[in-house]
Amino acid sequence: MNVFVFDIETIPDTDGGCRIYDLEGLDDKDVANVMFHQRRQETGGSDFLRHYLHRVVAISVVLRSSNRFKVWSIGEEDSSEKEIIQRFFDGIDKYTPTLVSWNGGGFDLPVLNYRALLHGIEAQRYWDTGEDDQSFKWNNYQSRYHWRHTDLMDVLAGFQPRANAPLDKIATLLGFPGKMGMSGAKVWDQYQAGEIKAIRNYCETDVLNTYLVYLRFELMRGHLSQEGYETECQVVRDSLKEENKPHLNEFLAAWQN
């Protein structure tokens, strides 16, 4: 089985903000500030934008197949949003994987849905609920209670929002590195500073944390033996060593400690 663990990083969709709030003539920073202000007015304090006002700047994935482990960010640093989202859904078409996320059902996938709608992106396999493949009627990417998309936060909380937990805290609790040098709240500032590589690197460490939590989940529900779990962890370690990239080496060092 192919496992496809994913995470996205986003910034304010300032083009959309211009259209919705009639802000033509302002630069991106000022448009974003208006968007944040409008959101604080709506919520009474939080400036976290609604899903349809996020623009995707990075999608990082872990692919685990029978003979392969790889972590990477889709596309290049200068790839358009449309390109990286199309390639994400192309991967689903190609591998029909088990998607794994942390709060992917609550955030990542709804954002990707809206952005795919905006860009006219094709994602036939992802949206199939049995019309094209009868097996997808009983196990598809759209149902909250099916396994083709496993939202670990949702599942571990027993589908009770009051029991939700942040990935960083759970990863740290389990002895994994957790957040390393950045958080989602800093992505907009990093993007404005031209640090797209740093954003992609951060996203890759987040998706690695998610994959390691997933391995522990697979151990807990009997899909991996203790020996199998340790073998899978070693596959990750060996792969990160072979990649020999600074942010992955830092992740590996933090995990080993």
Kinemage of the C-alpha trace (Angstrom):
@kinemage 1
@onewidth
@group {chain A} dominant
@subgroup {mainchain}
@vectorlist {calphas} color= white
{ca met a 1} P 0.000 0.000 0.000
{ca asn a 2} L 1.146 3.535 -0.763
{ca val a 3} L 0.996 6.016 2.125
{ca phe a 4} L 1.025 9.712 1.237
{ca val a 5} L 1.456 11.990 4.258
{ca phe a 6} L 0.976 15.666 3.473
{ca asp a 7} L 1.010 19.144 4.958
{ca ile a 8} L 0.490 22.592 3.458
{ca glu a 9} L 1.705 26.082 4.282
{ca thr a 10} L -0.357 29.113 3.347
{ca ile a 11} L -0.334 32.889 3.177
{ca pro a 12} L -3.195 35.372 2.755
{ca asp a 13} L -4.724 35.321 -0.728
{ca thr a 14} L -4.235 39.025 -1.304
{ca asp a 15} L -5.643 38.871 -4.842
{ca gly a 16} L -8.851 37.398 -3.444
{ca gly a 17} L -8.818 39.920 -0.618
{ca cys a 18} L -8.607 42.756 -3.148
{ca arg a 19} L -11.690 41.474 -4.946
{ca ile a 20} L -13.766 40.676 -1.869
{ca tyr a 21} L -12.966 43.843 0.093
{ca asp a 22} L -12.523 46.191 -2.903
{ca leu a 23} L -8.924 47.062 -2.066
{ca glu a 24} L -7.474 47.764 -5.505
{ca gly a 25} L -4.391 49.998 -5.350
{ca leu a 26} L -3.020 48.671 -2.055
{ca asp a 27} L 0.104 46.528 -1.932
{ca asp a 28} L 0.009 42.942 -0.682
{ca lys a 29} L 1.124 43.811 2.837
{ca asp a 30} L -1.589 46.418 3.281
{ca val a 31} L -4.236 44.150 1.767
{ca ala a 32} L -3.256 41.392 4.178
{ca asn a 33} L -3.441 43.784 7.100
{ca val a 34} L -6.992 44.727 6.102
{ca met a 35} L -7.892 41.048 5.786
{ca phe a 36} L -6.497 40.307 9.244
{ca his a 37} L -8.360 43.312 10.673
{ca gln a 38} L -11.639 42.194 9.094
{ca arg a 39} L -11.163 38.726 10.532
{ca arg a 40} L -10.459 40.072 14.028
{ca gln a 41} L -13.676 42.056 13.778
{ca glu a 42} L -15.569 38.883 12.875
{ca thr a 43} L -14.069 36.696 15.595
{ca gly a 44} L -13.477 39.154 18.381
{ca gly a 45} L -9.741 38.516 18.437
{ca ser a 46} L -8.375 35.823 16.100
{ca asp a 47} L -6.975 36.912 12.736
{ca phe a 48} L -6.803 33.374 11.322
{ca leu a 49} L -8.396 33.761 7.913
{ca arg a 50} L -11.270 31.717 6.543
{ca his a 51} L -10.233 28.723 4.431
{ca tyr a 52} L -11.108 30.313 1.088
{ca leu a 53} L -8.792 33.266 1.761
{ca his a 54} L -5.629 31.174 2.083
{ca arg a 55} L -3.128 30.781 -0.751
{ca val a 56} L -0.947 27.671 -0.805
{ca val a 57} L 2.806 28.313 -0.999
{ca ala a 58} L 4.102 24.855 -0.067
{ca ile a 59} L 2.918 21.258 -0.027
{ca ser a 60} L 5.299 18.781 1.545
{ca val a 61} L 4.792 15.046 1.449
{ca val a 62} L 6.157 11.752 2.688
{ca leu a 63} L 5.640 8.861 0.293
{ca arg a 64} L 6.035 5.368 1.731
{ca ser a 65} L 5.562 2.489 -0.674
{ca ser a 66} L 6.692 -1.122 -0.484
{ca asn a 67} L 10.245 -0.276 -1.515
{ca arg a 68} L 10.551 3.474 -1.142
{ca phe a 69} L 10.577 6.255 1.450
{ca lys a 70} L 10.877 9.875 0.379
{ca val a 71} L 10.153 13.288 1.871
{ca trp a 72} L 10.034 16.347 -0.374
{ca ser a 73} L 8.181 19.518 -1.252
{ca ile a 74} L 6.157 19.439 -4.446
{ca gly a 75} L 7.427 21.535 -7.331
{ca glu a 76} L 10.219 24.094 -7.230
{ca glu a 77} L 10.617 27.192 -5.099
{ca asp a 78} L 9.278 29.327 -7.941
{ca ser a 79} L 6.443 26.963 -8.960
{ca ser a 80} L 3.000 28.519 -9.161
{ca glu a 81} L 0.263 27.623 -6.712
{ca lys a 82} L -1.693 25.991 -9.534
{ca glu a 83} L 1.240 23.771 -10.472
{ca ile a 84} L 1.945 22.439 -6.995
{ca ile a 85} L -1.731 21.749 -6.291
{ca gln a 86} L -2.216 20.024 -9.647
{ca arg a 87} L 0.842 17.856 -8.985
{ca phe a 88} L -0.518 16.940 -5.551
{ca phe a 89} L -3.761 15.669 -7.047
{ca asp a 90} L -1.842 14.017 -9.900
{ca gly a 91} L -0.025 12.004 -7.235
{ca ile a 92} L -3.367 10.779 -5.893
{ca asp a 93} L -4.398 9.780 -9.419
{ca lys a 94} L -1.103 7.924 -9.918
{ca tyr a 95} L -0.737 6.083 -6.601
{ca thr a 96} L -4.283 5.954 -5.117
{ca pro a 97} L -2.566 6.247 -1.739
{ca thr a 98} L -3.786 6.330 1.807
{ca leu a 99} L -3.664 10.057 2.580
{ca val a 100} L -2.469 10.889 6.089
{ca ser a 101} L -2.583 14.308 7.728
{ca trp a 102} L -2.860 16.173 10.988
{ca asn a 103} L -6.029 18.273 10.781
{ca gly a 104} L -6.112 17.752 7.031
{ca gly a 105} L -9.870 17.324 7.124
{ca gly a 106} L -10.326 20.539 9.075
{ca phe a 107} L -7.849 22.728 7.220
{ca asp a 108} L -5.517 21.402 4.518
{ca leu a 109} L -8.030 19.650 2.283
{ca pro a 110} L -10.735 22.358 2.436
{ca val a 111} L -8.085 24.932 1.466
{ca leu a 112} L -6.878 22.701 -1.376
{ca asn a 113} L -10.483 22.206 -2.497
{ca tyr a 114} L -11.120 25.950 -2.745
{ca arg a 115} L -7.813 26.624 -4.497
{ca ala a 116} L -8.346 23.755 -6.947
{ca leu a 117} L -11.776 25.207 -7.689
{ca leu a 118} L -10.201 28.626 -8.288
{ca his a 119} L -7.546 27.289 -10.667
{ca gly a 120} L -9.747 24.798 -12.522
{ca ile a 121} L -7.662 21.823 -11.392
{ca glu a 122} L -8.683 18.266 -12.244
{ca ala a 123} L -8.793 15.772 -9.366
{ca gln a 124} L -11.035 12.939 -10.535
{ca arg a 125} L -9.692 10.163 -8.301
{ca tyr a 126} L -9.808 12.341 -5.215
{ca trp a 127} L -13.496 13.158 -5.728
{ca asp a 128} L -14.610 9.640 -6.677
{ca thr a 129} L -17.213 8.227 -4.279
{ca gly a 130} L -18.092 5.168 -6.316
{ca glu a 131} L -19.217 6.589 -9.631
{ca asp a 132} L -16.014 5.519 -11.444
{ca asp a 133} L -14.681 2.828 -9.094
{ca gln a 134} L -17.260 0.808 -7.143
{ca ser a 135} L -14.792 0.137 -4.302
{ca phe a 136} L -14.693 3.875 -3.600
{ca lys a 137} L -18.344 3.793 -2.572
{ca trp a 138} L -17.338 2.175 0.701
{ca asn a 139} L -13.905 3.734 1.197
{ca asn a 140} L -13.135 7.120 -0.349
{ca tyr a 141} L -11.288 10.362 0.311
{ca gln a 142} L -14.412 12.371 1.114
{ca ser a 143} L -15.927 10.470 4.031
{ca arg a 144} L -14.775 11.411 7.505
{ca tyr a 145} L -15.102 7.827 8.701
{ca his a 146} L -13.274 6.078 5.837
{ca trp a 147} L -9.554 5.318 5.788
{ca arg a 148} L -8.377 6.573 2.386
{ca his a 149} L -7.787 9.853 4.195
{ca thr a 150} L -6.684 9.365 7.780
{ca asp a 151} L -6.795 12.658 9.659
{ca leu a 152} L -4.807 11.639 12.712
{ca met a 153} L -5.921 14.571 14.838
{ca asp a 154} L -9.573 13.833 14.127
{ca val a 155} L -9.245 10.073 14.641
{ca leu a 156} L -7.207 10.240 17.846
{ca ala a 157} L -9.652 12.770 19.308
{ca gly a 158} L -12.497 10.342 18.653
{ca phe a 159} L -13.996 12.899 16.243
{ca gln a 160} L -14.605 15.205 19.223
{ca pro a 161} L -13.314 18.759 18.557
{ca arg a 162} L -12.897 19.444 22.280
{ca ala a 163} L -10.317 16.613 22.399
{ca asn a 164} L -8.196 17.949 19.511
{ca ala a 165} L -4.475 18.426 20.108
{ca pro a 166} L -1.702 20.259 18.224
{ca leu a 167} L 0.783 18.163 16.261
{ca asp a 168} L 3.740 19.850 17.928
{ca lys a 169} L 2.654 18.822 21.419
{ca ile a 170} L 1.802 15.236 20.464
{ca ala a 171} L 5.048 14.772 18.514
{ca thr a 172} L 7.076 16.126 21.420
{ca leu a 173} L 5.147 13.961 23.877
{ca leu a 174} L 6.087 10.883 21.843
{ca gly a 175} L 9.767 11.811 21.693
{ca phe a 176} L 9.799 13.201 18.153
{ca pro a 177} L 11.316 16.607 17.290
{ca gly a 178} L 8.097 18.657 17.016
{ca lys a 179} L 8.333 22.250 15.784
{ca met a 180} L 11.773 23.327 14.656
{ca gly a 181} L 12.558 27.021 14.267
{ca met a 182} L 9.266 28.161 12.764
{ca ser a 183} L 5.517 27.933 13.099
{ca gly a 184} L 2.592 28.472 10.787
{ca ala a 185} L 2.078 31.922 12.291
{ca lys a 186} L 5.489 33.019 10.944
{ca val a 187} L 4.997 31.835 7.360
{ca trp a 188} L 3.581 35.147 6.067
{ca asp a 189} L 6.536 37.104 7.471
{ca gln a 190} L 8.979 34.561 6.047
{ca tyr a 191} L 7.281 34.712 2.663
{ca gln a 192} L 7.489 38.502 2.545
{ca ala a 193} L 11.201 38.192 3.318
{ca gly a 194} L 11.632 35.857 0.354
{ca glu a 195} L 12.347 32.810 2.515
{ca ile a 196} L 10.328 30.273 0.538
{ca lys a 197} L 13.059 27.648 0.973
{ca ala a 198} L 12.812 27.986 4.758
{ca ile a 199} L 9.030 27.582 4.532
{ca arg a 200} L 9.385 24.415 2.457
{ca asn a 201} L 11.983 23.015 4.854
{ca tyr a 202} L 9.718 23.716 7.820
{ca cys a 203} L 6.802 22.052 6.057
{ca glu a 204} L 8.949 18.962 5.438
{ca thr a 205} L 9.779 18.632 9.137
{ca asp a 206} L 6.088 18.950 9.981
{ca val a 207} L 5.192 16.161 7.584
{ca leu a 208} L 7.941 13.991 9.059
{ca asn a 209} L 6.479 14.498 12.528
{ca thr a 210} L 3.078 13.507 11.149
{ca tyr a 211} L 4.480 10.346 9.579
{ca leu a 212} L 6.203 9.300 12.801
{ca val a 213} L 2.972 9.795 14.760
{ca tyr a 214} L 1.226 7.723 12.072
{ca leu a 215} L 3.705 4.881 12.588
{ca arg a 216} L 2.938 4.916 16.306
{ca phe a 217} L -0.781 4.869 15.461
{ca glu a 218} L -0.260 1.877 13.177
{ca leu a 219} L 1.558 0.123 16.036
{ca met a 220} L -1.284 0.917 18.429
{ca arg a 221} L -3.977 -0.503 16.175
{ca gly a 222} L -2.039 -3.664 15.374
{ca his a 223} L -1.056 -2.898 11.789
{ca leu a 224} L 2.623 -2.920 12.794
{ca ser a 225} L 4.374 -5.214 15.242
{ca gln a 226} L 6.938 -3.719 17.601
{ca glu a 227} L 9.662 -5.058 15.329
{ca gly a 228} L 7.901 -3.687 12.273
{ca tyr a 229} L 7.539 -0.283 13.908
{ca glu a 230} L 11.239 -0.148 14.768
{ca thr a 231} L 12.121 -1.216 11.233
{ca glu a 232} L 9.991 1.571 9.759
{ca cys a 233} L 11.604 4.139 12.051
{ca gln a 234} L 15.021 2.942 10.918
{ca val a 235} L 13.960 3.338 7.287
{ca val a 236} L 13.208 6.992 8.048
{ca arg a 237} L 16.527 7.508 9.818
{ca asp a 238} L 18.511 5.885 7.016
{ca ser a 239} L 16.686 7.899 4.356
{ca leu a 240} L 17.280 11.208 6.141
{ca lys a 241} L 20.966 10.377 6.564
{ca glu a 242} L 21.222 9.587 2.863
{ca glu a 243} L 19.539 12.870 1.905
{ca asn a 244} L 22.085 14.731 4.062
{ca lys a 245} L 20.279 18.064 3.979
{ca pro a 246} L 20.800 20.526 6.861
{ca his a 247} L 17.158 20.731 7.967
{ca leu a 248} L 16.759 16.941 7.784
{ca asn a 249} L 20.016 16.405 9.674
{ca glu a 250} L 18.741 18.795 12.341
{ca phe a 251} L 15.497 16.851 12.537
{ca leu a 252} L 17.386 13.581 12.815
{ca ala a 253} L 19.654 14.912 15.565
{ca ala a 254} L 16.671 16.195 17.562
{ca trp a 255} L 14.888 12.851 17.182
{ca gln a 256} L 17.905 10.815 18.247
{ca asn a 257} L 18.266 12.921 21.375
